[in-house]
Amino acid sequence: MLAAALQVDSIDLVQCHDMEFAASLDQVVHEALPAMEEARGQGRVAHVGITGLPLAVIDYVVNAYDGGPIDSILSYCCYTLNNTGLTEYLPRWRHAGIGVIQGGATSM
């Protein structure tokens, strides 16, 4: 439906945004991501991603989701002069084949 509303055949990347504000991370893992995966299976979405600030929340979702691959992570303010917390997670996410987008390089 979204691809049709945008007047395109498919969307390159759809992301579940700011997951830390969801009523429950179980809702993200068991409802949102499977729905996004279903859209991918139908050819309406090419890649599925997640976004958020708390790296532990992102990592929890990556580890808890057992559906199709999570292709991208957008994190922000976690790889800056003031905060290099992202370096702890990069090796394992890279090993899982997940692309990482760093936003907020100037700490917002």
N, C-alpha and C positions, 0 to 999 in steps of 0.2 A: 504494500500500500504506500509506504513512504517513497519508494523508488518511483511509483506512478505519480505521486504528488509532486515530486521534483522533476517529472518529465524525463526520466532517464530509465534505462533498462535495468541497471544495477548500481549499487553503491559500493565504492571501493573499500571503505572502512567504516564500521559502525562501532561505537564504544559505549559501554555502560559507564556513565560519568559520575564521579564523586560518590563512589560506592559506600563510603563511610557514613553517608547521610541516609542510607536505606533503613527502613524500619528493622530489617534483619539481614545479615549477610547470607543467611540461608535462602532468603528470597532472591538475592543476586545469583547464588550458586544453582538453585533449583528451579527458578522461574525465568529470570531475565536472560541469563546466558543460554539456557536451552532454547528460548524463543529466538535469540539471535542466531544460534546454530541452525535452527529450523529454516530461517531465512537464507542462511548460507547454503543449506542443502537444496533449497529451491532455486538457487542461482541468483537470488535478489541481492545478496551481500557477498563480497569477495573475502573480506577479512573481519574478524571479530576482535575487539580490544576492550580493555578496562582502564579506568582512570581513577586517581585519588591522591590524597596527600599522605596519609599514614602508610609508610612502607610495609609495616606488619599486616595491615588490612589487605593491601594488594597481594602480599605473599600468601596470606591465608586463602584468599579466593583462588589464586593460581594453584595451590596445593589441594584445595577442596573440590574444585571442578573436575569432573572426570568425563566430560563430553568432548567435543571436538577441540582442536587447539586454540589457545588464546594466542593471537598473532602479535598483539601490541599492548604495551603498557605506556600510559602517559602519566608521568609523575611530575610534580612541580616543587620547586624550592628545596630539593633534596640532593642537589649536586651544585653547590655554590661555594663561594669563599667561606661562608659561615656554616655550611652544613654539607658534609660529604657522605651522609648516611647511605646514599644510593650505592656506593661502592661495595657495601656488604652484600647486596642482592644481585648486582649485575652479573657475576659469574654464573650463578645458578639459573637466572632467567635466560642468559645467552645460551647456556647449555640446553635449555628447553626449547631453543629456537624462537624466543620471543624478542621482537624488536622493542626497544625502549626509546621513548621520546621524553626529553627533559624540558619541562617548561619552567618559566619563572627563574631563569638563570641569574637574574639580579635580585632574587629574593622578593619579588613583587614590588 
